[in-house]
């Protein structure tokens, strides 16, 4: 009865908490240079027809990361863990071998991409992550207790006292890790709601706490499986056929689930997966063991995308880039590349996955072959070829390049 009441209270708090932290982010963001630009508003000039008055575009590139000094400092240090995560460390000469793509061997890799997101996105996501840890810890307590109660009841036969002691010890650790996951997750959840929008370095500096909570989650995950198997043995003993069948199915489900989970992480988060500790990779399935070539290629591609976003938005120079890349970072884009200009504008909008080729085709149909030819074009003119917000970013980049 107690746990059911806790479940109802927790679930009733979730929608309101999300509403509050989104409202807080919007209020703080409206006072910050990192906020999204206001929608165009209509004004009347001389009693004529309404014209579109465009607000200034986004902040310049050096504030696109929300002025996170910790991230920018780490990007400038070629030997930092973040630089090694992006394969920008001083020992990396751009090769493809494992020795040229050094692993950081830390679960911090799972949270570095979050720190490279724009301020509004990373602030909301870190709250949701802490929220997920807290809610899972609170709700899973029911399942852990059910397994403990069910497994504590022995079957028809006598069970070795050592098996009983092992089961009690494992489930006690499960309850401890699960409880601390809920408590620390709730504390960080509330703290994020209070301070993350006023501290641009909050997400980057939270990586160690996120790693600790994730290890608590993994510990709960692994020990629950062990306790479940021992509970099956105890509860069904001495019926050997039932024990064999049930344990076989449980182990198969575990292996199949971890295989799919490993493939999912390898395909969606290849770079993070590449940098995980070896033992964690080995426990996640076969991709890290038997598909290293494909994993390496995907990790390198994702690193290039994140590196482009990080160094381009952060205003730092990519240590893996040449003179052209340095000039592009200083000026915001390569002045002769129309595609690069459009991609840069999309990245500044937080839409680095946007396909800009169609807008490039439209511009080329009117004989705009390079970015220099957009000099002096108004936002209204650019809106004929692309969405309004993208046009505002393009206009701001061209204007910044002229100055």
C-alpha positions in Angstrom: 0.0 0.0 0.0 2.8 2.4 0.9 4.7 1.8 -2.4 1.5 2.3 -4.4 0.9 5.6 -2.8 4.5 6.7 -3.5 4.0 5.8 -7.1 0.9 7.9 -7.5 2.6 10.9 -5.8 5.7 10.6 -7.9 3.8 10.3 -11.2 1.6 13.3 -10.3 4.7 15.4 -9.8 6.3 14.6 -13.2 4.1 16.8 -15.5 4.2 19.8 -13.2 7.9 19.6 -12.7 8.5 19.5 -16.4 6.2 22.5 -16.9 8.1 24.5 -14.2 11.6 23.8 -15.5 10.6 24.6 -19.1 9.0 27.8 -17.9 12.1 28.7 -15.9 14.4 28.0 -18.9 12.2 30.2 -21.1 12.2 33.1 -18.6 16.0 33.0 -18.1 16.6 32.4 -21.8 14.6 35.5 -22.7 17.1 37.6 -20.7 20.2 35.8 -22.2 22.0 36.2 -25.5 21.6 32.5 -26.0 17.8 32.6 -26.2 16.0 31.8 -29.4 15.3 34.9 -31.5 11.8 36.3 -31.2 9.3 35.7 -33.9 9.1 38.5 -36.5 6.5 41.1 -35.6 4.5 43.3 -37.9 4.9 47.1 -37.8 3.1 49.8 -39.8 5.2 52.3 -41.7 3.5 55.5 -42.8 0.0 53.8 -42.5 0.9 51.4 -45.3 0.8 47.6 -45.4 2.5 45.8 -42.5 6.1 44.9 -43.0 8.1 42.2 -41.3 10.5 43.7 -38.7 13.2 41.1 -37.9 14.9 40.9 -34.5 18.6 40.6 -34.4 19.9 37.1 -35.1 21.6 34.8 -32.7 24.6 35.7 -30.6 28.0 35.6 -32.3 29.8 32.3 -32.6 31.8 32.7 -29.4 28.5 32.6 -27.3 26.8 29.8 -29.2 27.8 27.3 -26.5 26.2 29.5 -23.8 29.6 31.0 -22.8 30.6 27.7 -21.1 34.1 28.6 -20.1 34.8 25.1 -18.9 33.9 23.6 -22.3 35.9 26.3 -24.2 38.9 25.8 -21.9 38.8 22.0 -22.5 38.5 22.5 -26.3 41.6 24.8 -26.2 43.6 22.2 -24.3 44.6 19.5 -26.8 45.4 17.1 -23.9 42.1 17.4 -22.1 39.7 14.5 -21.9 37.2 16.3 -24.0 39.8 16.8 -26.7 40.7 13.1 -26.6 37.0 12.3 -26.8 36.8 14.2 -30.1 40.2 12.7 -31.3 41.8 16.1 -31.1 44.6 15.3 -28.6 48.2 16.0 -29.4 49.0 12.4 -30.1 46.3 11.9 -32.7 47.8 12.3 -36.2 44.5 11.6 -38.0 45.1 7.9 -38.6 42.5 5.2 -38.6 44.1 2.6 -36.4 43.1 1.9 -32.8 46.4 3.5 -31.7 45.5 6.7 -33.5 42.0 6.8 -32.0 42.8 6.5 -28.3 40.0 5.6 -25.9 39.4 7.7 -22.8 38.1 4.5 -21.1 35.5 6.4 -19.1 31.7 6.5 -18.8 32.1 10.3 -19.1 32.0 9.7 -22.8 28.2 9.2 -22.5 27.7 12.8 -21.3 30.3 14.9 -23.3 28.0 15.3 -26.4 25.3 16.7 -24.1 27.7 19.4 -22.9 28.3 20.5 -26.6 24.6 21.2 -27.1 23.2 24.8 -27.2 22.4 26.2 -23.7 18.6 25.7 -23.9 18.8 22.1 -25.1 21.4 20.9 -22.6 19.7 22.6 -19.7 16.4 20.9 -20.3 18.0 17.5 -21.1 20.1 17.3 -18.0 17.0 17.9 -15.9 15.2 15.1 -17.7 18.2 12.8 -17.2 18.3 13.4 -13.4 14.5 13.1 -13.4 14.7 9.7 -15.1 17.2 8.4 -12.6 15.1 9.6 -9.7 11.8 8.3 -11.0 13.3 4.9 -12.0 14.9 4.5 -8.6 11.6 5.3 -6.8 9.4 3.1 -9.0 11.8 0.1 -9.4 11.9 -0.3 -5.6 8.6 -2.2 -5.9 10.1 -4.7 -8.4 13.3 -5.2 -6.2 11.1 -5.8 -3.1 8.9 -8.3 -5.0 11.9 -10.3 -6.2 13.3 -10.3 -2.7 10.0 -11.5 -1.1 9.4 -14.1 -3.9 13.0 -15.4 -3.8 13.1 -15.6 0.0 10.4 -18.3 0.0 12.1 -21.6 -0.5 10.5 -24.4 -2.5 9.6 -27.9 -1.4 13.2 -29.0 -0.8 16.0 -27.8 1.5 18.3 -25.2 0.0 21.9 -24.8 1.0 22.3 -22.1 3.7 25.1 -20.5 1.6 22.6 -20.0 -1.3 20.2 -18.2 1.1 23.0 -16.0 2.4 24.2 -15.1 -1.1 20.6 -14.2 -2.1 20.1 -12.1 1.0 23.4 -10.3 0.4 22.7 -9.6 -3.3 19.2 -8.3 -2.7 20.4 -6.1 0.2 22.9 -4.4 -2.1 20.2 -4.0 -4.8 18.0 -2.2 -2.3 20.9 0.0 -1.2 21.9 1.0 -4.8 18.3 1.5 -5.8 17.6 3.7 -2.8 20.7 5.8 -3.3 19.8 6.1 -7.0 16.4 7.5 -6.2 17.8 9.9 -3.4 20.8 11.3 -5.3 18.8 11.5 -8.5 16.0 13.5 -6.8 18.6 15.8 -5.2 20.3 16.5 -8.5 16.9 16.8 -10.2 15.9 19.6 -7.8 19.3 21.2 -7.9 19.3 21.3 -11.8 15.9 23.0 -11.7 17.3 25.7 -9.4 20.7 26.5 -10.9 21.4 25.1 -14.3 20.0 28.1 -16.2 22.1 30.5 -14.3 25.3 28.4 -14.6 26.5 27.8 -18.1 29.1 25.2 -17.0 26.6 23.2 -15.0 26.1 20.4 -17.5 29.8 20.0 -18.2 30.6 19.9 -14.5 27.8 17.5 -13.8 29.4 14.7 -15.7 30.9 13.0 -12.7 27.6 13.0 -10.8 25.9 11.6 -13.9 28.5 8.9 -14.2 28.0 7.9 -10.5 24.2 7.7 -11.0 24.7 5.6 -14.1 27.0 3.2 -12.2 24.3 2.8 -9.6 21.8 2.0 -12.3 24.2 -0.6 -13.8 24.9 -2.1 -10.4 21.1 -2.4 -9.8 20.7 -3.9 -13.3 23.3 -6.6 -12.9 22.6 -7.6 -9.3 18.8 -7.8 -9.9 19.6 -10.3 -12.7 21.8 -12.3 -10.4 19.3 -12.2 -7.6 16.5 -13.2 -10.0 18.4 -16.3 -11.1 19.2 -17.4 -7.5 15.6 -16.7 -6.5 14.4 -19.0 -9.4 16.7 -21.7 -8.1 15.5 -21.3 -4.5 11.8 -21.1 -5.3 11.7 -24.0 -7.7 14.0 -26.3 -5.8 14.2 -29.3 -5.9 12.3 -29.5 -9.2 15.3 -29.7 -11.5 13.5 -29.7 -14.9 11.6 -26.5 -14.0 14.8 -24.9 -12.8 16.7 -25.7 -16.0 13.9 -24.5 -18.3 13.3 -21.2 -16.4 17.0 -20.4 -16.0 17.6 -21.1 -19.6 14.9 -18.8 -20.7 16.0 -16.1 -18.3 19.6 -16.3 -19.5 18.6 -16.3 -23.2 16.5 -13.2 -22.6 19.5 -11.5 -21.0 21.9 -12.4 -23.8 19.4 -11.4 -26.5 18.6 -8.1 -24.8 22.2 -7.2 -24.2 23.1 -8.0 -27.9 20.3 -5.7 -29.1 21.3 -3.1 -26.6 25.0 -3.3 -27.7 24.0 -3.0 -31.4 21.7 -0.1 -30.6 24.5 1.8 -28.8 27.0 0.9 -31.5 24.7 2.3 -34.3 23.3 5.4 -32.5 26.2 6.4 -30.2 29.3 4.9 -31.8 31.7 7.5 -30.5 30.5 7.3 -26.9 30.5 3.5 -27.2 34.1 3.5 -28.5 35.3 5.4 -25.5 33.5 3.2 -22.9 35.7 1.1 -20.6 36.6 -2.3 -22.2 34.8 -4.3 -19.5 31.6 -2.3 -20.1 31.8 -2.9 -23.8 32.4 -6.6 -23.3 29.2 -6.8 -21.2 27.2 -4.9 -23.8 27.3 -7.5 -26.5 29.4 -8.5 -29.6 29.8 -5.2 -31.5 32.9 -4.1 -29.7 34.4 -7.6 -30.0 33.5 -8.7 -33.6 32.6 -5.5 -35.5 35.6 -3.2 -34.6 36.1 -1.9 -38.1 32.5 -0.7 -38.6 32.5 0.7 -35.0 35.7 2.6 -35.7 34.4 4.1 -38.9 31.1 5.2 -37.2 33.0 6.6 -34.2 35.3 8.7 -36.4 32.3 10.1 -38.4 30.4 11.1 -35.3 33.6 12.6 -33.9 33.9 14.8 -37.0 30.4 16.0 -36.6 30.7 16.8 -32.9 34.1 18.4 -33.5 32.8 20.6 -36.2 29.9 21.8 -34.0 32.1 22.2 -30.9 35.0 24.2 -32.5 32.8 26.1 -34.9 30.3 27.2 -32.3 32.8 27.6 -29.5 35.0 29.9 -31.5 38.1 27.8 -30.9 40.4 26.5 -33.5 40.2 22.8 -34.4 43.7 21.3 -33.8 43.0 18.8 -36.5 42.2 21.4 -39.1 44.5 23.2 -41.5 44.7 26.8 -42.5 41.4 26.7 -44.3 39.7 25.3 -41.3 41.3 28.0 -39.1 40.1 30.7 -41.4 36.6 29.2 -41.4 36.6 29.1 -37.6 37.7 32.8 -37.4 35.2 34.1 -40.0 32.4 31.7 -39.1 32.5 29.9 -42.5 34.5 29.6 -45.6 33.6 32.6 -47.7 33.6 30.6 -51.0 31.4 27.7 -49.8 27.7 28.1 -50.1 27.1 24.7 -48.6 29.3 25.4 -45.6 27.6 28.7 -45.0 24.1 27.0 -44.9 25.5 24.2 -42.7 27.0 26.6 -40.3 23.7 28.5 -40.0 21.8 25.2 -39.4 24.3 24.3 -36.6 23.8 27.6 -34.9 20.1 26.9 -34.8 20.8 23.5 -33.2 19.7 21.7 -36.3 23.0 20.1 -37.5 20.9 17.2 -38.9 19.1 19.6 -41.3 19.5 18.8 -45.0 20.6 22.1 -46.5 21.2 20.8 -50.0 17.8 21.7 -51.2 18.3 25.3 -50.2 21.6 25.3 -51.9 19.9 24.1 -55.1 17.4 26.9 -55.0 20.1 29.5 -54.6 22.1 28.0 -57.4 19.0 28.1 -59.7 19.3 31.9 -59.4 23.0 31.8 -60.1 24.2 32.2 -56.5 27.2 30.0 -56.8 29.2 31.0 -53.7 28.6 32.7 -50.3 30.2 36.0 -51.4 27.3 36.6 -53.8 24.9 36.8 -50.8 26.6 40.0 -49.6 24.0 42.8 -49.2 21.0 40.5 -49.6 18.2 41.2 -47.1 16.5 38.6 -44.9 13.4 39.0 -47.0 15.4 38.1 -50.1 16.9 35.0 -48.5 13.5 33.9 -47.3 12.6 33.1 -50.9 15.1 30.2 -50.8 15.0 28.9 -47.2 13.0 29.1 -43.9 12.9 32.4 -42.0 15.1 31.5 -39.1 17.7 29.9 -41.3 17.7 33.0 -43.5 18.3 35.2 -40.4 21.3 33.1 -39.4 22.7 33.2 -43.0 22.2 37.0 -43.1 24.0 37.4 -39.7 26.9 35.2 -40.8 27.4 37.1 -44.0 27.3 40.4 -42.2 29.8 39.2 -39.6 32.1 38.0 -42.3 32.0 41.4 -44.0 33.0 43.1 -40.8 
